[in-house]
Amino acid sequence: MGGYLGNKSKMIAHHLGNMKSECNIYEIKMKDREYFTPDTLDNAKSKDYESCKFCID
């Protein structure tokens, strides 16, 4: 799976194709999830999300 998932409560973007256990993606509440269109890291960053230090280099 590719793409990016944003955690609205922490303003962190995760790469779903490279997720690590440290990302705790499954613990992000549904109301705090944001999917990006277009599905790019640049789009996430334009919305003030920071890259996850575990799944995005």
N, CA, C and O atoms as a Tinker XYZ file with bonds, in Angstrom:
   228  protein
     1  N      0.859000   -1.181000    0.000000    73     2
     2  CA     0.000000    0.000000    0.000000    64     1     3
     3  C      0.899000    1.235000    0.000000    63     2     4     5
     4  O      1.881000    1.300000    0.739000    81     3
     5  N      0.565000    2.174000   -0.804000    73     3     6
     6  CA     1.312000    3.422000   -0.842000    64     5     7
     7  C      0.467000    4.548000   -0.293000    63     6     8     9
     8  O     -0.632000    4.319000    0.214000    81     7
     9  N      0.961000    5.726000   -0.389000    73     7    10
    10  CA     0.181000    6.878000    0.029000    64     9    11
    11  C      0.581000    7.398000    1.389000    63    10    12    13
    12  O      1.461000    6.862000    2.063000    81    11
    13  N     -0.102000    8.469000    1.767000    73    11    14
    14  CA     0.220000    9.155000    3.011000    64    13    15
    15  C     -1.022000    9.308000    3.870000    63    14    16    17
    16  O     -2.132000    9.486000    3.368000    81    15
    17  N     -0.810000    9.236000    5.169000    73    15    18
    18  CA    -1.875000    9.415000    6.154000    64    17    19
    19  C     -1.407000   10.473000    7.141000    63    18    20    21
    20  O     -0.314000   10.379000    7.699000    81    19
    21  N     -2.243000   11.475000    7.349000    73    19    22
    22  CA    -1.918000   12.518000    8.300000    64    21    23
    23  C     -2.614000   12.293000    9.630000    63    22    24    25
    24  O     -3.777000   11.891000    9.674000    81    23
    25  N     -1.901000   12.552000   10.705000    73    23    26
    26  CA    -2.461000   12.518000   12.051000    64    25    27
    27  C     -2.738000   13.970000   12.437000    63    26    28    29
    28  O     -1.816000   14.719000   12.759000    81    27
    29  N     -4.018000   14.365000   12.403000    73    27    30
    30  CA    -4.388000   15.765000   12.659000    64    29    31
    31  C     -4.029000   16.226000   14.063000    63    30    32    33
    32  O     -3.698000   17.396000   14.257000    81    31
    33  N     -4.087000   15.335000   15.044000    73    31    34
    34  CA    -3.819000   15.762000   16.422000    64    33    35
    35  C     -2.337000   16.050000   16.655000    63    34    36    37
    36  O     -1.993000   16.873000   17.503000    81    35
    37  N     -1.460000   15.380000   15.908000    73    35    38
    38  CA    -0.018000   15.603000   16.067000    64    37    39
    39  C      0.605000   16.301000   14.866000    63    38    40    41
    40  O      1.778000   16.673000   14.896000    81    39
    41  N     -0.194000   16.480000   13.795000    73    39    42
    42  CA     0.276000   17.118000   12.553000    64    41    43
    43  C      1.514000   16.415000   12.003000    63    42    44    45
    44  O      2.506000   17.054000   11.653000    81    43
    45  N      1.434000   15.082000   11.933000    73    43    46
    46  CA     2.511000   14.258000   11.392000    64    45    47
    47  C      1.951000   13.442000   10.233000    63    46    48    49
    48  O      0.872000   12.858000   10.333000    81    47
    49  N      2.703000   13.409000    9.126000    73    47    50
    50  CA     2.341000   12.614000    7.955000    64    49    51
    51  C      3.141000   11.317000    7.969000    63    50    52    53
    52  O      4.349000   11.320000    8.207000    81    51
    53  N      2.447000   10.206000    7.711000    73    51    54
    54  CA     3.069000    8.881000    7.665000    64    53    55
    55  C      2.994000    8.330000    6.254000    63    54    56    57
    56  O      2.022000    8.576000    5.539000    81    55
    57  N      4.016000    7.585000    5.848000    73    55    58
    58  CA     4.017000    6.908000    4.548000    64    57    59
    59  C      3.505000    5.488000    4.775000    63    58    60    61
    60  O      4.163000    4.679000    5.430000    81    59
    61  N      2.333000    5.195000    4.233000    73    59    62
    62  CA     1.693000    3.908000    4.499000    64    61    63
    63  C      2.449000    2.731000    3.895000    63    62    64    65
    64  O      2.344000    1.613000    4.398000    81    63
    65  N      3.198000    2.959000    2.842000    73    63    66
    66  CA     3.970000    1.887000    2.220000    64    65    67
    67  C      5.260000    1.572000    2.960000    63    66    68    69
    68  O      5.935000    0.597000    2.630000    81    67
    69  N      5.612000    2.372000    3.947000    73    67    70
    70  CA     6.865000    2.192000    4.682000    64    69    71
    71  C      6.652000    2.297000    6.190000    63    70    72    73
    72  O      7.598000    2.568000    6.930000    81    71
    73  N      5.418000    2.086000    6.650000    73    71    74
    74  CA     5.123000    2.295000    8.070000    64    73    75
    75  C      5.898000    1.327000    8.954000    63    74    76    77
    76  O      6.157000    0.184000    8.576000    81    75
    77  N      6.253000    1.797000   10.113000    73    75    78
    78  CA     6.980000    1.025000   11.130000    64    77    79
    79  C      6.098000    0.898000   12.366000    63    78    80    81
    80  O      5.131000    1.645000   12.522000    81    79
    81  N      6.424000   -0.035000   13.231000    73    79    82
    82  CA     5.622000   -0.231000   14.447000    64    81    83
    83  C      5.642000    1.021000   15.324000    63    82    84    85
    84  O      4.679000    1.285000   16.044000    81    83
    85  N      6.725000    1.789000   15.271000    73    83    86
    86  CA     6.844000    3.012000   16.072000    64    85    87
    87  C      5.858000    4.103000   15.638000    63    86    88    89
    88  O      5.575000    5.026000   16.402000    81    87
    89  N      5.338000    3.994000   14.417000    73    87    90
    90  CA     4.402000    5.007000   13.904000    64    89    91
    91  C      3.050000    4.954000   14.630000    63    90    92    93
    92  O      2.354000    5.966000   14.717000    81    91
    93  N      2.685000    3.799000   15.139000    73    91    94
    94  CA     1.405000    3.610000   15.831000    64    93    95
    95  C      0.220000    4.074000   14.985000    63    94    96    97
    96  O     -0.715000    4.684000   15.505000    81    95
    97  N      0.258000    3.790000   13.695000    73    95    98
    98  CA    -0.783000    4.228000   12.771000    64    97    99
    99  C     -2.152000    3.688000   13.166000    63    98   100   101
   100  O     -3.156000    4.390000   13.047000    81    99
   101  N     -2.196000    2.464000   13.628000    73    99   102
   102  CA    -3.490000    1.853000   13.976000    64   101   103
   103  C     -4.118000    2.486000   15.214000    63   102   104   105
   104  O     -5.297000    2.264000   15.489000    81   103
   105  N     -3.355000    3.260000   15.953000    73   103   106
   106  CA    -3.887000    3.930000   17.142000    64   105   107
   107  C     -4.417000    5.338000   16.848000    63   106   108   109
   108  O     -4.976000    5.986000   17.733000    81   107
   109  N     -4.244000    5.813000   15.608000    73   107   110
   110  CA    -4.759000    7.137000   15.243000    64   109   111
   111  C     -6.276000    7.047000   15.146000    63   110   112   113
   112  O     -6.801000    6.224000   14.396000    81   111
   113  N     -6.973000    7.874000   15.887000    73   111   114
   114  CA    -8.435000    7.863000   15.874000    64   113   115
   115  C     -8.942000    8.271000   14.498000    63   114   116   117
   116  O     -8.304000    9.062000   13.803000    81   115
   117  N    -10.085000    7.732000   14.110000    73   115   118
   118  CA   -10.660000    8.028000   12.794000    64   117   119
   119  C    -10.840000    9.531000   12.592000    63   118   120   121
   120  O    -10.590000   10.041000   11.500000    81   119
   121  N    -11.270000   10.240000   13.630000    73   119   122
   122  CA   -11.503000   11.687000   13.498000    64   121   123
   123  C    -10.210000   12.461000   13.302000    63   122   124   125
   124  O    -10.238000   13.608000   12.856000    81   123
   125  N     -9.074000   11.849000   13.629000    73   123   126
   126  CA    -7.781000   12.501000   13.498000    64   125   127
   127  C     -7.032000   12.104000   12.228000    63   126   128   129
   128  O     -5.906000   12.554000   12.013000    81   127
   129  N     -7.638000   11.269000   11.384000    73   127   130
   130  CA    -6.987000   10.819000   10.150000    64   129   131
   131  C     -7.305000   11.759000    8.995000    63   130   132   133
   132  O     -8.444000   12.194000    8.822000    81   131
   133  N     -6.273000   12.064000    8.208000    73   131   134
   134  CA    -6.476000   12.857000    7.002000    64   133   135
   135  C     -5.732000   12.201000    5.852000    63   134   136   137
   136  O     -4.541000   11.901000    5.948000    81   135
   137  N     -6.456000   11.986000    4.767000    73   135   138
   138  CA    -5.854000   11.462000    3.541000    64   137   139
   139  C     -5.721000   12.629000    2.578000    63   138   140   141
   140  O     -6.560000   13.530000    2.577000    81   139
   141  N     -4.691000   12.623000    1.769000    73   139   142
   142  CA    -4.355000   13.777000    0.950000    64   141   143
   143  C     -4.686000   13.555000   -0.522000    63   142   144   145
   144  O     -4.473000   12.472000   -1.066000    81   143
   145  N     -5.211000   14.607000   -1.154000    73   143   146
   146  CA    -5.483000   14.598000   -2.584000    64   145   147
   147  C     -4.895000   15.872000   -3.157000    63   146   148   149
   148  O     -5.393000   16.953000   -2.841000    81   147
   149  N     -3.864000   15.805000   -3.981000    73   147   150
   150  CA    -3.195000   14.586000   -4.418000    64   149   151
   151  C     -2.405000   13.956000   -3.269000    63   150   152   153
   152  O     -2.010000   14.627000   -2.315000    81   151
   153  N     -2.193000   12.657000   -3.394000    73   151   154
   154  CA    -1.589000   11.865000   -2.326000    64   153   155
   155  C     -0.068000   11.965000   -2.392000    63   154   156   157
   156  O      0.612000   11.021000   -2.793000    81   155
   157  N      0.456000   13.127000   -1.990000    73   155   158
   158  CA     1.897000   13.360000   -2.038000    64   157   159
   159  C      2.383000   13.966000   -0.728000    63   158   160   161
   160  O      1.619000   14.584000    0.013000    81   159
   161  N      3.653000   13.777000   -0.465000    73   159   162
   162  CA     4.253000   14.364000    0.730000    64   161   163
   163  C      4.271000   15.889000    0.620000    63   162   164   165
   164  O      4.074000   16.587000    1.615000    81   163
   165  N      4.504000   16.399000   -0.575000    73   163   166
   166  CA     4.498000   17.856000   -0.761000    64   165   167
   167  C      3.138000   18.451000   -0.396000    63   166   168   169
   168  O      3.073000   19.527000    0.198000    81   167
   169  N      2.065000   17.765000   -0.744000    73   167   170
   170  CA     0.731000   18.240000   -0.396000    64   169   171
   171  C      0.544000   18.225000    1.121000    63   170   172   173
   172  O      0.001000   19.174000    1.686000    81   171
   173  N      0.984000   17.167000    1.778000    73   171   174
   174  CA     0.879000   17.095000    3.238000    64   173   175
   175  C      1.660000   18.235000    3.892000    63   174   176   177
   176  O      1.176000   18.876000    4.825000    81   175
   177  N      2.866000   18.477000    3.395000    73   175   178
   178  CA     3.692000   19.546000    3.962000    64   177   179
   179  C      3.077000   20.918000    3.717000    63   178   180   181
   180  O      3.239000   21.826000    4.532000    81   179
   181  N      2.370000   21.073000    2.597000    73   179   182
   182  CA     1.723000   22.357000    2.316000    64   181   183
   183  C      0.591000   22.639000    3.295000    63   182   184   185
   184  O      0.147000   23.779000    3.435000    81   183
   185  N      0.126000   21.582000    3.975000    73   183   186
   186  CA    -0.923000   21.721000    4.987000    64   185   187
   187  C     -0.332000   21.711000    6.392000    63   186   188   189
   188  O     -1.039000   21.471000    7.370000    81   187
   189  N      0.971000   21.973000    6.484000    73   187   190
   190  CA     1.714000   22.101000    7.748000    64   189   191
   191  C      1.941000   20.789000    8.493000    63   190   192   193
   192  O      2.156000   20.798000    9.705000    81   191
   193  N      1.897000   19.662000    7.785000    73   191   194
   194  CA     2.246000   18.383000    8.402000    64   193   195
   195  C      3.751000   18.192000    8.344000    63   194   196   197
   196  O      4.397000   18.581000    7.371000    81   195
   197  N      4.304000   17.593000    9.386000    73   195   198
   198  CA     5.720000   17.243000    9.414000    64   197   199
   199  C      5.861000   15.782000    9.043000    63   198   200   201
   200  O      4.932000   15.000000    9.246000    81   199
   201  N      7.007000   15.399000    8.501000    73   199   202
   202  CA     7.273000   14.014000    8.138000    64   201   203
   203  C      7.534000   13.179000    9.385000    63   202   204   205
   204  O      8.215000   13.618000   10.312000    81   203
   205  N      6.987000   11.981000    9.393000    73   203   206
   206  CA     7.251000   11.042000   10.487000    64   205   207
   207  C      8.734000   10.665000   10.452000    63   206   208   209
   208  O      9.274000   10.371000    9.385000    81   207
   209  N      9.387000   10.673000   11.602000    73   207   210
   210  CA    10.821000   10.362000   11.634000    64   209   211
   211  C     11.099000    8.867000   11.492000    63   210   212   213
   212  O     12.253000    8.474000   11.324000    81   211
   213  N     10.065000    8.024000   11.558000    73   211   214
   214  CA    10.257000    6.587000   11.444000    64   213   215
   215  C     10.010000    6.055000   10.026000    63   214   216   217
   216  O     10.732000    5.170000    9.568000    81   215
   217  N      9.006000    6.580000    9.334000    73   215   218
   218  CA     8.628000    5.978000    8.043000    64   217   219
   219  C      8.920000    6.851000    6.836000    63   218   220   221
   220  O      8.749000    6.399000    5.704000    81   219
   221  N      9.354000    8.083000    7.039000    73   219   222
   222  CA     9.717000    8.956000    5.924000    64   221   223
   223  C     11.143000    9.431000    6.143000    63   222   224   225
   224  O     11.466000   10.031000    7.168000    81   223
   225  N     11.993000    9.149000    5.157000    73   223   226
   226  CA    13.407000    9.558000    5.263000    64   225   227
   227  C     13.565000   11.032000    5.081000    63   226   228
   228  O     14.683000   11.544000    5.139000    81   227
